């Protein structure tokens, strides 16, 4: 093969790699490979370069997912990015009200059981 032919092959191969769009739940690496996002995170759109941690009240034990799973009713996770339903705990809520010049401010206190 001539140098021109080698370069033409490389250009065609490299340009096809630039057009890789990864499915939801995956991101594209520098070498155009689609890789799963870690557990505890998700991405619902394709072609993204970042993911989102599962919110409080949600968890995701699997890699490469489009969404997170909700804790059972009356239970919450203690932090974002939770990996398992095992961390969902019963919670009781109490709040106190402070009166301010701009209205009432409710301060919630959560107690995990």
Order of alpha helices (4+ residues) and beta strands (2+ residues): alpha-beta-beta-beta-beta-beta-beta-beta-beta-beta
